[in-house]
Structures are given as C-alpha cells and as structure tokens.
Amino acid sequence: MADDLSKRGPQDRNRVNTSEAWELTYWSTTFGVTKDQLIAAVKAVGPMVVDVRKKLGK
C-alpha cells in the first residue's frame, strides 16, 4: 500500500517513522531538531513519540 502524500501528518501519531523521508521531515520539524538528532533519539529510545520527546527534552 502506497503512502497518500496528500496527507500532511503521520498515519500513526504515536510512533516516529524514520524510514519515510516525509515523516522524518515532519517529525524533525515538529520537535525542532535535525534529522540526524531525531534518528539518534529513535535509535536510543525506540519509535514511541512520548519517549522520543523525553529524550530530546521537548
């Protein structure tokens, strides 16, 4: 199933998906961090938004 690129937010707002470029852009903008910082945070704590937010101090 292909992503519907007309949607502006992630399909699952509880998880950070770093494998889709547009979601990586969305989440890095949302958290105000670089894409590399976001990827490192997800690797450290997993994909759950609550955990990533805590790791990034947001």
PDB file of N, CA, C and O in Angstrom:
ATOM      1  N   MET A   1       0.840  -1.174   0.000  1.00  0.00           N
ATOM      2  CA  MET A   1       0.000   0.000   0.000  1.00  0.00           C
ATOM      3  C   MET A   1       0.888   1.240   0.000  1.00  0.00           C
ATOM      4  O   MET A   1       1.755   1.375   0.863  1.00  0.00           O
ATOM      5  N   ALA A   2       0.690   2.117  -0.924  1.00  0.00           N
ATOM      6  CA  ALA A   2       1.488   3.337  -1.034  1.00  0.00           C
ATOM      7  C   ALA A   2       0.973   4.398  -0.070  1.00  0.00           C
ATOM      8  O   ALA A   2      -0.209   4.439   0.275  1.00  0.00           O
ATOM      9  N   ASP A   3       1.893   5.250   0.351  1.00  0.00           N
ATOM     10  CA  ASP A   3       1.500   6.357   1.210  1.00  0.00           C
ATOM     11  C   ASP A   3       0.683   7.371   0.424  1.00  0.00           C
ATOM     12  O   ASP A   3       0.936   7.606  -0.757  1.00  0.00           O
ATOM     13  N   ASP A   4      -0.287   7.964   1.082  1.00  0.00           N
ATOM     14  CA  ASP A   4      -1.062   9.037   0.482  1.00  0.00           C
ATOM     15  C   ASP A   4      -0.340  10.334   0.813  1.00  0.00           C
ATOM     16  O   ASP A   4      -0.467  10.851   1.923  1.00  0.00           O
ATOM     17  N   LEU A   5       0.415  10.863  -0.140  1.00  0.00           N
ATOM     18  CA  LEU A   5       1.246  12.028   0.107  1.00  0.00           C
ATOM     19  C   LEU A   5       0.456  13.319   0.249  1.00  0.00           C
ATOM     20  O   LEU A   5       1.025  14.366   0.554  1.00  0.00           O
ATOM     21  N   SER A   6      -0.855  13.250   0.028  1.00  0.00           N
ATOM     22  CA  SER A   6      -1.665  14.452   0.227  1.00  0.00           C
ATOM     23  C   SER A   6      -1.949  14.679   1.707  1.00  0.00           C
ATOM     24  O   SER A   6      -2.372  15.769   2.091  1.00  0.00           O
ATOM     25  N   LYS A   7      -1.724  13.674   2.536  1.00  0.00           N
ATOM     26  CA  LYS A   7      -1.915  13.824   3.979  1.00  0.00           C
ATOM     27  C   LYS A   7      -0.701  14.519   4.569  1.00  0.00           C
ATOM     28  O   LYS A   7       0.432  14.212   4.198  1.00  0.00           O
ATOM     29  N   ARG A   8      -0.925  15.447   5.477  1.00  0.00           N
ATOM     30  CA  ARG A   8       0.168  16.254   5.995  1.00  0.00           C
ATOM     31  C   ARG A   8       0.788  15.721   7.280  1.00  0.00           C
ATOM     32  O   ARG A   8       1.875  16.158   7.658  1.00  0.00           O
ATOM     33  N   GLY A   9       0.138  14.806   7.947  1.00  0.00           N
ATOM     34  CA  GLY A   9       0.660  14.269   9.189  1.00  0.00           C
ATOM     35  C   GLY A   9       0.922  12.782   9.074  1.00  0.00           C
ATOM     36  O   GLY A   9       0.510  12.154   8.099  1.00  0.00           O
ATOM     37  N   PRO A  10       1.592  12.220  10.042  1.00  0.00           N
ATOM     38  CA  PRO A  10       1.863  10.783  10.013  1.00  0.00           C
ATOM     39  C   PRO A  10       0.592   9.970  10.219  1.00  0.00           C
ATOM     40  O   PRO A  10      -0.368  10.437  10.830  1.00  0.00           O
ATOM     41  N   GLN A  11       0.601   8.770   9.709  1.00  0.00           N
ATOM     42  CA  GLN A  11      -0.565   7.912   9.843  1.00  0.00           C
ATOM     43  C   GLN A  11      -0.742   7.454  11.290  1.00  0.00           C
ATOM     44  O   GLN A  11      -1.863   7.377  11.793  1.00  0.00           O
ATOM     45  N   ASP A  12       0.366   7.156  11.947  1.00  0.00           N
ATOM     46  CA  ASP A  12       0.323   6.749  13.355  1.00  0.00           C
ATOM     47  C   ASP A  12       1.019   7.839  14.157  1.00  0.00           C
ATOM     48  O   ASP A  12       2.248   7.913  14.171  1.00  0.00           O
ATOM     49  N   ARG A  13       0.250   8.675  14.817  1.00  0.00           N
ATOM     50  CA  ARG A  13       0.811   9.814  15.543  1.00  0.00           C
ATOM     51  C   ARG A  13       1.456   9.426  16.867  1.00  0.00           C
ATOM     52  O   ARG A  13       1.948  10.293  17.589  1.00  0.00           O
ATOM     53  N   ASN A  14       1.463   8.150  17.194  1.00  0.00           N
ATOM     54  CA  ASN A  14       2.104   7.684  18.420  1.00  0.00           C
ATOM     55  C   ASN A  14       3.514   7.162  18.178  1.00  0.00           C
ATOM     56  O   ASN A  14       4.250   6.893  19.127  1.00  0.00           O
ATOM     57  N   ARG A  15       3.893   7.018  16.908  1.00  0.00           N
ATOM     58  CA  ARG A  15       5.202   6.462  16.564  1.00  0.00           C
ATOM     59  C   ARG A  15       5.921   7.352  15.558  1.00  0.00           C
ATOM     60  O   ARG A  15       5.312   7.905  14.642  1.00  0.00           O
ATOM     61  N   VAL A  16       7.219   7.473  15.749  1.00  0.00           N
ATOM     62  CA  VAL A  16       8.058   8.220  14.810  1.00  0.00           C
ATOM     63  C   VAL A  16       8.595   7.223  13.790  1.00  0.00           C
ATOM     64  O   VAL A  16       9.284   6.270  14.152  1.00  0.00           O
ATOM     65  N   ASN A  17       8.283   7.439  12.526  1.00  0.00           N
ATOM     66  CA  ASN A  17       8.752   6.571  11.451  1.00  0.00           C
ATOM     67  C   ASN A  17       9.892   7.279  10.734  1.00  0.00           C
ATOM     68  O   ASN A  17       9.674   8.276  10.046  1.00  0.00           O
ATOM     69  N   THR A  18      11.116   6.761  10.894  1.00  0.00           N
ATOM     70  CA  THR A  18      12.267   7.390  10.254  1.00  0.00           C
ATOM     71  C   THR A  18      12.600   6.772   8.900  1.00  0.00           C
ATOM     72  O   THR A  18      13.567   7.186   8.261  1.00  0.00           O
ATOM     73  N   SER A  19      11.830   5.801   8.457  1.00  0.00           N
ATOM     74  CA  SER A  19      12.114   5.172   7.168  1.00  0.00           C
ATOM     75  C   SER A  19      11.423   5.875   6.004  1.00  0.00           C
ATOM     76  O   SER A  19      11.756   5.620   4.846  1.00  0.00           O
ATOM     77  N   GLU A  20      10.476   6.748   6.290  1.00  0.00           N
ATOM     78  CA  GLU A  20       9.815   7.543   5.245  1.00  0.00           C
ATOM     79  C   GLU A  20      10.356   8.966   5.311  1.00  0.00           C
ATOM     80  O   GLU A  20      10.289   9.608   6.359  1.00  0.00           O
ATOM     81  N   ALA A  21      10.891   9.461   4.202  1.00  0.00           N
ATOM     82  CA  ALA A  21      11.533  10.774   4.177  1.00  0.00           C
ATOM     83  C   ALA A  21      10.587  11.886   4.633  1.00  0.00           C
ATOM     84  O   ALA A  21      10.990  12.779   5.379  1.00  0.00           O
ATOM     85  N   TRP A  22       9.332  11.832   4.184  1.00  0.00           N
ATOM     86  CA  TRP A  22       8.404  12.907   4.539  1.00  0.00           C
ATOM     87  C   TRP A  22       8.040  12.863   6.024  1.00  0.00           C
ATOM     88  O   TRP A  22       7.797  13.907   6.628  1.00  0.00           O
ATOM     89  N   GLU A  23       7.999  11.664   6.620  1.00  0.00           N
ATOM     90  CA  GLU A  23       7.728  11.585   8.059  1.00  0.00           C
ATOM     91  C   GLU A  23       8.944  12.050   8.851  1.00  0.00           C
ATOM     92  O   GLU A  23       8.797  12.685   9.895  1.00  0.00           O
ATOM     93  N   LEU A  24      10.122  11.744   8.374  1.00  0.00           N
ATOM     94  CA  LEU A  24      11.342  12.217   9.012  1.00  0.00           C
ATOM     95  C   LEU A  24      11.360  13.745   9.023  1.00  0.00           C
ATOM     96  O   LEU A  24      11.717  14.358  10.029  1.00  0.00           O
ATOM     97  N   THR A  25      10.978  14.349   7.917  1.00  0.00           N
ATOM     98  CA  THR A  25      10.891  15.807   7.840  1.00  0.00           C
ATOM     99  C   THR A  25       9.821  16.338   8.782  1.00  0.00           C
ATOM    100  O   THR A  25      10.044  17.322   9.487  1.00  0.00           O
ATOM    101  N   TYR A  26       8.661  15.689   8.796  1.00  0.00           N
ATOM    102  CA  TYR A  26       7.566  16.117   9.666  1.00  0.00           C
ATOM    103  C   TYR A  26       7.991  16.108  11.130  1.00  0.00           C
ATOM    104  O   TYR A  26       7.815  17.098  11.840  1.00  0.00           O
ATOM    105  N   TRP A  27       8.556  14.974  11.583  1.00  0.00           N
ATOM    106  CA  TRP A  27       8.888  14.848  12.994  1.00  0.00           C
ATOM    107  C   TRP A  27      10.066  15.737  13.386  1.00  0.00           C
ATOM    108  O   TRP A  27      10.062  16.298  14.482  1.00  0.00           O
ATOM    109  N   SER A  28      11.062  15.879  12.535  1.00  0.00           N
ATOM    110  CA  SER A  28      12.189  16.739  12.883  1.00  0.00           C
ATOM    111  C   SER A  28      11.735  18.194  12.986  1.00  0.00           C
ATOM    112  O   SER A  28      12.227  18.935  13.837  1.00  0.00           O
ATOM    113  N   THR A  29      10.810  18.603  12.136  1.00  0.00           N
ATOM    114  CA  THR A  29      10.247  19.953  12.218  1.00  0.00           C
ATOM    115  C   THR A  29       9.390  20.105  13.471  1.00  0.00           C
ATOM    116  O   THR A  29       9.464  21.125  14.155  1.00  0.00           O
ATOM    117  N   THR A  30       8.587  19.103  13.769  1.00  0.00           N
ATOM    118  CA  THR A  30       7.723  19.131  14.949  1.00  0.00           C
ATOM    119  C   THR A  30       8.538  19.274  16.229  1.00  0.00           C
ATOM    120  O   THR A  30       8.172  20.043  17.118  1.00  0.00           O
ATOM    121  N   PHE A  31       9.642  18.536  16.325  1.00  0.00           N
ATOM    122  CA  PHE A  31      10.468  18.575  17.527  1.00  0.00           C
ATOM    123  C   PHE A  31      11.517  19.687  17.492  1.00  0.00           C
ATOM    124  O   PHE A  31      12.146  19.969  18.512  1.00  0.00           O
ATOM    125  N   GLY A  32      11.713  20.316  16.343  1.00  0.00           N
ATOM    126  CA  GLY A  32      12.697  21.393  16.225  1.00  0.00           C
ATOM    127  C   GLY A  32      14.127  20.894  16.321  1.00  0.00           C
ATOM    128  O   GLY A  32      14.979  21.549  16.922  1.00  0.00           O
ATOM    129  N   VAL A  33      14.395  19.729  15.727  1.00  0.00           N
ATOM    130  CA  VAL A  33      15.736  19.144  15.742  1.00  0.00           C
ATOM    131  C   VAL A  33      16.126  18.759  14.316  1.00  0.00           C
ATOM    132  O   VAL A  33      15.298  18.770  13.405  1.00  0.00           O
ATOM    133  N   THR A  34      17.398  18.421  14.147  1.00  0.00           N
ATOM    134  CA  THR A  34      17.838  17.957  12.831  1.00  0.00           C
ATOM    135  C   THR A  34      17.381  16.520  12.622  1.00  0.00           C
ATOM    136  O   THR A  34      17.010  15.826  13.568  1.00  0.00           O
ATOM    137  N   LYS A  35      17.416  16.095  11.380  1.00  0.00           N
ATOM    138  CA  LYS A  35      17.026  14.717  11.067  1.00  0.00           C
ATOM    139  C   LYS A  35      17.968  13.725  11.745  1.00  0.00           C
ATOM    140  O   LYS A  35      17.537  12.673  12.217  1.00  0.00           O
ATOM    141  N   ASP A  36      19.255  14.067  11.790  1.00  0.00           N
ATOM    142  CA  ASP A  36      20.228  13.177  12.437  1.00  0.00           C
ATOM    143  C   ASP A  36      19.969  13.065  13.941  1.00  0.00           C
ATOM    144  O   ASP A  36      20.097  11.983  14.513  1.00  0.00           O
ATOM    145  N   GLN A  37      19.608  14.170  14.575  1.00  0.00           N
ATOM    146  CA  GLN A  37      19.284  14.138  16.005  1.00  0.00           C
ATOM    147  C   GLN A  37      18.048  13.279  16.249  1.00  0.00           C
ATOM    148  O   GLN A  37      17.994  12.524  17.219  1.00  0.00           O
ATOM    149  N   LEU A  38      17.070  13.393  15.381  1.00  0.00           N
ATOM    150  CA  LEU A  38      15.847  12.599  15.511  1.00  0.00           C
ATOM    151  C   LEU A  38      16.142  11.114  15.350  1.00  0.00           C
ATOM    152  O   LEU A  38      15.663  10.296  16.136  1.00  0.00           O
ATOM    153  N   ILE A  39      16.920  10.765  14.346  1.00  0.00           N
ATOM    154  CA  ILE A  39      17.268   9.363  14.106  1.00  0.00           C
ATOM    155  C   ILE A  39      18.022   8.796  15.309  1.00  0.00           C
ATOM    156  O   ILE A  39      17.764   7.669  15.732  1.00  0.00           O
ATOM    157  N   ALA A  40      18.955   9.578  15.859  1.00  0.00           N
ATOM    158  CA  ALA A  40      19.718   9.121  17.028  1.00  0.00           C
ATOM    159  C   ALA A  40      18.803   8.905  18.231  1.00  0.00           C
ATOM    160  O   ALA A  40      18.978   7.941  18.976  1.00  0.00           O
ATOM    161  N   ALA A  41      17.838   9.788  18.426  1.00  0.00           N
ATOM    162  CA  ALA A  41      16.904   9.653  19.546  1.00  0.00           C
ATOM    163  C   ALA A  41      16.037   8.406  19.386  1.00  0.00           C
ATOM    164  O   ALA A  41      15.798   7.686  20.356  1.00  0.00           O
ATOM    165  N   VAL A  42      15.571   8.152  18.180  1.00  0.00           N
ATOM    166  CA  VAL A  42      14.742   6.961  17.930  1.00  0.00           C
ATOM    167  C   VAL A  42      15.565   5.696  18.148  1.00  0.00           C
ATOM    168  O   VAL A  42      15.060   4.716  18.696  1.00  0.00           O
ATOM    169  N   LYS A  43      16.824   5.708  17.726  1.00  0.00           N
ATOM    170  CA  LYS A  43      17.683   4.541  17.951  1.00  0.00           C
ATOM    171  C   LYS A  43      17.913   4.316  19.442  1.00  0.00           C
ATOM    172  O   LYS A  43      18.020   3.175  19.889  1.00  0.00           O
ATOM    173  N   ALA A  44      17.988   5.399  20.209  1.00  0.00           N
ATOM    174  CA  ALA A  44      18.269   5.292  21.642  1.00  0.00           C
ATOM    175  C   ALA A  44      17.067   4.803  22.448  1.00  0.00           C
ATOM    176  O   ALA A  44      17.222   3.986  23.355  1.00  0.00           O
ATOM    177  N   VAL A  45      15.859   5.302  22.121  1.00  0.00           N
ATOM    178  CA  VAL A  45      14.694   5.009  22.971  1.00  0.00           C
ATOM    179  C   VAL A  45      13.550   4.298  22.265  1.00  0.00           C
ATOM    180  O   VAL A  45      12.574   3.919  22.913  1.00  0.00           O
ATOM    181  N   GLY A  46      13.645   4.109  20.961  1.00  0.00           N
ATOM    182  CA  GLY A  46      12.567   3.468  20.223  1.00  0.00           C
ATOM    183  C   GLY A  46      11.662   4.486  19.556  1.00  0.00           C
ATOM    184  O   GLY A  46      11.884   5.689  19.694  1.00  0.00           O
ATOM    185  N   PRO A  47      10.649   4.031  18.836  1.00  0.00           N
ATOM    186  CA  PRO A  47       9.845   4.913  17.991  1.00  0.00           C
ATOM    187  C   PRO A  47       8.668   5.629  18.665  1.00  0.00           C
ATOM    188  O   PRO A  47       8.002   6.445  18.026  1.00  0.00           O
ATOM    189  N   MET A  48       8.407   5.342  19.926  1.00  0.00           N
ATOM    190  CA  MET A  48       7.239   5.958  20.561  1.00  0.00           C
ATOM    191  C   MET A  48       7.464   7.465  20.754  1.00  0.00           C
ATOM    192  O   MET A  48       8.492   7.878  21.291  1.00  0.00           O
ATOM    193  N   VAL A  49       6.505   8.276  20.317  1.00  0.00           N
ATOM    194  CA  VAL A  49       6.619   9.733  20.366  1.00  0.00           C
ATOM    195  C   VAL A  49       6.887  10.229  21.786  1.00  0.00           C
ATOM    196  O   VAL A  49       7.699  11.135  21.974  1.00  0.00           O
ATOM    197  N   VAL A  50       6.230   9.659  22.772  1.00  0.00           N
ATOM    198  CA  VAL A  50       6.405  10.082  24.166  1.00  0.00           C
ATOM    199  C   VAL A  50       7.870   9.917  24.588  1.00  0.00           C
ATOM    200  O   VAL A  50       8.445  10.808  25.214  1.00  0.00           O
ATOM    201  N   ASP A  51       8.459   8.784  24.246  1.00  0.00           N
ATOM    202  CA  ASP A  51       9.841   8.509  24.620  1.00  0.00           C
ATOM    203  C   ASP A  51      10.834   9.393  23.854  1.00  0.00           C
ATOM    204  O   ASP A  51      11.811   9.878  24.425  1.00  0.00           O
ATOM    205  N   VAL A  52      10.576   9.595  22.571  1.00  0.00           N
ATOM    206  CA  VAL A  52      11.450  10.452  21.758  1.00  0.00           C
ATOM    207  C   VAL A  52      11.392  11.887  22.274  1.00  0.00           C
ATOM    208  O   VAL A  52      12.418  12.563  22.361  1.00  0.00           O
ATOM    209  N   ARG A  53      10.193  12.346  22.614  1.00  0.00           N
ATOM    210  CA  ARG A  53      10.028  13.711  23.127  1.00  0.00           C
ATOM    211  C   ARG A  53      10.843  13.887  24.416  1.00  0.00           C
ATOM    212  O   ARG A  53      11.518  14.902  24.588  1.00  0.00           O
ATOM    213  N   LYS A  54      10.781  12.907  25.312  1.00  0.00           N
ATOM    214  CA  LYS A  54      11.548  12.974  26.568  1.00  0.00           C
ATOM    215  C   LYS A  54      13.042  12.987  26.293  1.00  0.00           C
ATOM    216  O   LYS A  54      13.784  13.766  26.892  1.00  0.00           O
ATOM    217  N   LYS A  55      13.484  12.121  25.381  1.00  0.00           N
ATOM    218  CA  LYS A  55      14.912  12.031  25.033  1.00  0.00           C
ATOM    219  C   LYS A  55      15.422  13.352  24.486  1.00  0.00           C
ATOM    220  O   LYS A  55      16.536  13.772  24.798  1.00  0.00           O
ATOM    221  N   LEU A  56      14.597  14.014  23.661  1.00  0.00           N
ATOM    222  CA  LEU A  56      15.005  15.286  23.071  1.00  0.00           C
ATOM    223  C   LEU A  56      14.789  16.465  23.999  1.00  0.00           C
ATOM    224  O   LEU A  56      15.188  17.587  23.685  1.00  0.00           O
ATOM    225  N   GLY A  57      14.163  16.222  25.135  1.00  0.00           N
ATOM    226  CA  GLY A  57      13.923  17.290  26.090  1.00  0.00           C
ATOM    227  C   GLY A  57      12.849  18.265  25.638  1.00  0.00           C
ATOM    228  O   GLY A  57      12.910  19.453  25.953  1.00  0.00           O
ATOM    229  N   LYS A  58      11.875  17.770  24.908  1.00  0.00           N
ATOM    230  CA  LYS A  58      10.791  18.635  24.380  1.00  0.00           C
ATOM    231  C   LYS A  58       9.523  18.447  25.146  1.00  0.00           C
ATOM    232  O   LYS A  58       8.517  19.088  24.843  1.00  0.00           O
TER     233      LYS A  58
END
